[in-house]
Amino acid sequence: MTSELPHCSRGEIWLLDWNPRRGSEPGVRAGLRLALTRGSKGGPREQSEQAVPPYEAGGFRPGIIVQSDLGNHAIGARTTIMVPLTTQGRAYAFYVPVPKAKENGLPADSWANATQVFTVDKSRLAKRLGKATPAQMKALAVVVTAVFDL
C-alpha cells in the first residue's frame, strides 16, 4: 500500500507530526531510552533509562525545509532536510529570527535553530504553513554553513 507524499519545496515552513518515528528517518522512540553513563568512580559505563523529552518523542513542531528542490522533487525521494523552529529564541549565532507574518503562517515569533538540522520522512509533513523570505533563507544558509564549518 502506498500513499501520496506531500509535495514540498525549499524555504517552505511545514508543521511536522512527530508521532511516531517513520520510514527511513533516524529517531528516538517515545517513552524511555537507554543512556550510557560513567560509574560514580569513573569506572565502566552503566546503562540507565531516561525519559525522552516531548520534543523528541512526539507532538507537532514547525520546521523550514532547507534541502534543495533537486532533492525534494526527485522521483522516489521519501525524505527532506529541515531546520526546526522554536519560540524560545535568543541572541545566539546559529539562530535565525523568523518573525510571525501572514506569509509564513507562524502563530508566534520564532527562530530557526541551525544546530538541529535533521532528515525527516515526507509523510511527517502534516500542514504547509507558509514560506520563509529569501532574506531569511540566505541567513539560514550562512549559519548552516557555519555550523558544519563548510
KEKE-3310 file (N, C-alpha, C; in steps of 0.2 Angstrom, whole numbers, plus 5000, padded with zeros to 4 digits):
npx = (5004:5003:5005:5001:5014:5017:5020:5034:5044:5060:5063:5050:5038:5033:5021:5026:5022:5026:5023:5022:5040:5045:5046:5061:5069:5080:5079:5072:5062:5046:5044:5055:5073:5089:5103:5121:5132:5145:5151:5151:5164:5171:5172:5168:5156:5138:5122:5107:5090:5081:5069:5062:5062:5048:5049:5057:5050:5037:5022:5018:5028:5034:5045:5058:5061:5076:5083:5088:5078:5081:5083:5071:5061:5064:5061:5054:5060:5059:5062:5066:5076:5077:5076:5072:5060:5058:5050:5058:5068:5084:5098:5109:5122:5119:5105:5092:5081:5063:5051:5034:5022:5010:5013:5021:5014:5016:5011:5017:5032:5047:5062:5074:5083:5098:5107:5101:5099:5090:5085:5069:5055:5044:5031:5029:5026:5013:5006:5006:5012:5017:5029:5047:5056:5066:5077:5078:5080:5093:5101:5099:5106:5119:5121:5120:5130:5140:5138:5142:5155:5159)
npy = (4994:5011:5028:5045:5056:5072:5086:5096:5111:5120:5131:5132:5132:5120:5111:5098:5081:5072:5059:5042:5038:5037:5028:5030:5038:5043:5042:5044:5034:5037:5038:5028:5029:5020:5025:5028:5029:5035:5026:5030:5031:5034:5022:5008:5010:5012:5007:5016:5021:5034:5047:5052:5068:5078:5085:5077:5065:5066:5074:5090:5101:5116:5117:5122:5119:5115:5108:5106:5109:5100:5088:5088:5086:5075:5060:5047:5051:5050:5058:5073:5088:5097:5112:5115:5125:5136:5144:5149:5159:5167:5177:5171:5164:5154:5154:5159:5173:5172:5181:5181:5181:5185:5178:5167:5160:5157:5156:5163:5174:5167:5156:5149:5135:5132:5122:5110:5103:5091:5075:5071:5060:5062:5059:5064:5078:5087:5099:5113:5128:5140:5151:5155:5170:5176:5183:5177:5164:5165:5170:5159:5149:5154:5152:5138:5134:5138:5131:5118:5121:5123)
npz = (5000:4995:4999:4994:4995:5002:4992:4993:4995:4995:5008:5012:5026:5037:5047:5057:5060:5074:5078:5076:5075:5058:5042:5033:5042:5055:5073:5089:5099:5107:5125:5135:5135:5133:5141:5141:5155:5165:5179:5197:5201:5190:5183:5173:5160:5163:5160:5160:5161:5153:5153:5137:5130:5127:5114:5107:5107:5102:5095:5088:5078:5070:5055:5044:5027:5021:5011:4994:4980:4970:4976:4984:4974:4967:4959:4968:4980:4997:5008:5016:5021:5035:5046:5063:5070:5084:5098:5108:5107:5106:5108:5098:5089:5080:5078:5068:5066:5063:5061:5066:5053:5040:5028:5032:5040:5054:5071:5081:5085:5079:5079:5069:5072:5068:5073:5074:5062:5052:5045:5038:5036:5022:5025:5037:5035:5040:5038:5027:5032:5027:5019:5021:5020:5006:5011:5024:5021:5015:5026:5034:5026:5028:5042:5043:5035:5043:5055:5051:5047:5034)
capx = (5000:5007:5001:5004:5018:5016:5025:5037:5050:5065:5060:5043:5038:5028:5020:5028:5019:5032:5020:5029:5046:5043:5050:5069:5072:5083:5075:5071:5055:5043:5045:5061:5079:5095:5109:5127:5134:5150:5150:5152:5171:5174:5173:5165:5149:5132:5116:5101:5084:5080:5063:5063:5059:5042:5050:5060:5045:5031:5018:5019:5033:5036:5051:5059:5064:5082:5085:5087:5072:5083:5082:5064:5057:5067:5056:5055:5063:5054:5064:5068:5080:5074:5078:5066:5058:5057:5048:5062:5074:5089:5104:5114:5125:5116:5098:5089:5074:5058:5045:5027:5020:5005:5016:5024:5009:5018:5007:5021:5039:5051:5069:5076:5089:5103:5111:5097:5097:5088:5081:5063:5051:5039:5025:5028:5023:5006:5002:5011:5010:5019:5036:5051:5058:5073:5082:5078:5084:5100:5104:5099:5111:5125:5123:5120:5137:5145:5138:5146:5161:5160)
capy = (5000:5017:5034:5050:5060:5079:5090:5101:5114:5123:5138:5131:5130:5115:5108:5091:5077:5068:5053:5040:5038:5034:5027:5029:5043:5041:5045:5041:5032:5040:5034:5028:5026:5019:5030:5026:5034:5033:5025:5036:5032:5034:5016:5006:5013:5008:5008:5018:5023:5041:5049:5055:5074:5078:5087:5071:5059:5067:5081:5094:5106:5118:5117:5125:5114:5118:5104:5109:5106:5094:5083:5087:5084:5069:5054:5042:5054:5050:5062:5080:5090:5103:5115:5116:5132:5137:5151:5150:5162:5170:5180:5165:5164:5149:5155:5164:5175:5171:5184:5180:5185:5181:5174:5161:5156:5155:5159:5167:5175:5161:5156:5143:5133:5128:5117:5104:5101:5084:5072:5069:5057:5067:5058:5069:5084:5087:5105:5118:5134:5146:5151:5160:5175:5175:5185:5173:5158:5167:5170:5152:5146:5156:5149:5131:5133:5139:5125:5112:5123:5121)
capz = (5000:4995:5000:4991:4999:5001:4988:4997:4992:4999:5010:5015:5033:5037:5053:5057:5065:5077:5081:5079:5070:5052:5036:5033:5046:5061:5078:5096:5100:5113:5131:5138:5130:5137:5141:5144:5159:5169:5186:5202:5202:5184:5181:5167:5159:5165:5157:5164:5157:5154:5149:5131:5131:5122:5108:5104:5107:5098:5095:5082:5078:5063:5053:5037:5023:5018:5006:4988:4976:4966:4981:4986:4969:4964:4959:4974:4986:5003:5014:5015:5026:5038:5052:5067:5073:5091:5100:5113:5104:5110:5104:5098:5082:5075:5077:5063:5068:5058:5065:5064:5047:5036:5023:5034:5044:5061:5076:5085:5083:5080:5077:5066:5076:5063:5076:5074:5055:5053:5039:5040:5031:5020:5027:5043:5033:5041:5035:5025:5035:5023:5016:5023:5015:5003:5016:5030:5018:5014:5033:5036:5023:5031:5048:5042:5033:5049:5060:5048:5046:5027)
cpx = (5004:5003:5005:5008:5017:5022:5028:5043:5054:5062:5053:5043:5032:5027:5022:5025:5025:5029:5019:5034:5043:5048:5057:5072:5075:5078:5075:5063:5053:5044:5052:5067:5084:5100:5115:5130:5141:5148:5152:5160:5174:5175:5169:5158:5144:5127:5110:5096:5083:5073:5065:5059:5053:5044:5054:5055:5039:5028:5020:5024:5034:5043:5052:5063:5070:5085:5084:5081:5074:5082:5075:5060:5059:5062:5059:5058:5058:5056:5066:5073:5078:5078:5072:5066:5056:5055:5053:5069:5078:5094:5109:5116:5121:5108:5096:5082:5069:5052:5039:5025:5014:5008:5019:5020:5010:5013:5011:5028:5043:5058:5070:5083:5093:5107:5107:5095:5095:5084:5074:5059:5046:5032:5023:5025:5016:5003:5007:5008:5012:5026:5040:5053:5064:5078:5083:5082:5091:5104:5104:5105:5118:5126:5123:5127:5142:5144:5142:5153:5163:5163)
cpy = (5006:5023:5040:5055:5067:5082:5096:5104:5118:5130:5137:5130:5126:5113:5101:5087:5072:5061:5048:5041:5035:5033:5026:5034:5040:5044:5041:5040:5035:5035:5034:5026:5025:5024:5027:5031:5031:5031:5030:5036:5032:5028:5014:5009:5009:5011:5011:5020:5030:5042:5053:5062:5074:5080:5082:5065:5060:5074:5084:5100:5109:5118:5120:5120:5118:5114:5107:5105:5100:5088:5082:5085:5078:5063:5049:5045:5054:5055:5069:5082:5097:5106:5117:5123:5131:5144:5153:5153:5166:5173:5175:5165:5160:5149:5161:5167:5174:5174:5182:5184:5181:5176:5167:5157:5154:5159:5164:5169:5169:5161:5149:5141:5129:5123:5110:5102:5093:5082:5070:5065:5062:5065:5062:5076:5085:5093:5110:5125:5140:5145:5156:5165:5174:5177:5180:5166:5159:5167:5163:5148:5148:5153:5142:5130:5134:5134:5119:5114:5121:5127)
cpz = (5000:4996:4997:4996:4998:4996:4992:4993:4997:5001:5013:5022:5033:5045:5053:5062:5067:5080:5076:5074:5064:5047:5037:5038:5052:5067:5084:5097:5107:5119:5135:5133:5135:5136:5144:5148:5163:5176:5191:5203:5196:5180:5174:5166:5161:5161:5161:5159:5158:5150:5143:5132:5126:5115:5104:5103:5103:5098:5088:5083:5071:5062:5046:5033:5020:5012:4999:4984:4972:4970:4983:4981:4965:4964:4964:4980:4992:5009:5012:5021:5029:5044:5056:5069:5080:5093:5106:5110:5108:5105:5103:5090:5077:5075:5072:5065:5062:5062:5062:5058:5043:5031:5025:5038:5051:5066:5081:5082:5084:5078:5074:5069:5071:5066:5076:5067:5056:5046:5042:5034:5029:5022:5034:5041:5034:5038:5033:5028:5031:5020:5020:5018:5012:5008:5022:5027:5017:5021:5035:5033:5026:5037:5048:5040:5039:5054:5057:5046:5038:5023)
residu = (MET:THR:SER:GLU:LEU:PRO:HIS:CYS:SER:ARG:GLY:GLU:ILE:TRP:LEU:LEU:ASP:TRP:ASN:PRO:ARG:ARG:GLY:SER:GLU:PRO:GLY:VAL:ARG:ALA:GLY:LEU:ARG:LEU:ALA:LEU:THR:ARG:GLY:SER:LYS:GLY:GLY:PRO:ARG:GLU:GLN:SER:GLU:GLN:ALA:VAL:PRO:PRO:TYR:GLU:ALA:GLY:GLY:PHE:ARG:PRO:GLY:ILE:ILE:VAL:GLN:SER:ASP:LEU:GLY:ASN:HIS:ALA:ILE:GLY:ALA:ARG:THR:THR:ILE:MET:VAL:PRO:LEU:THR:THR:GLN:GLY:ARG:ALA:TYR:ALA:PHE:TYR:VAL:PRO:VAL:PRO:LYS:ALA:LYS:GLU:ASN:GLY:LEU:PRO:ALA:ASP:SER:TRP:ALA:ASN:ALA:THR:GLN:VAL:PHE:THR:VAL:ASP:LYS:SER:ARG:LEU:ALA:LYS:ARG:LEU:GLY:LYS:ALA:THR:PRO:ALA:GLN:MET:LYS:ALA:LEU:ALA:VAL:VAL:VAL:THR:ALA:VAL:PHE:ASP:LEU)
# end
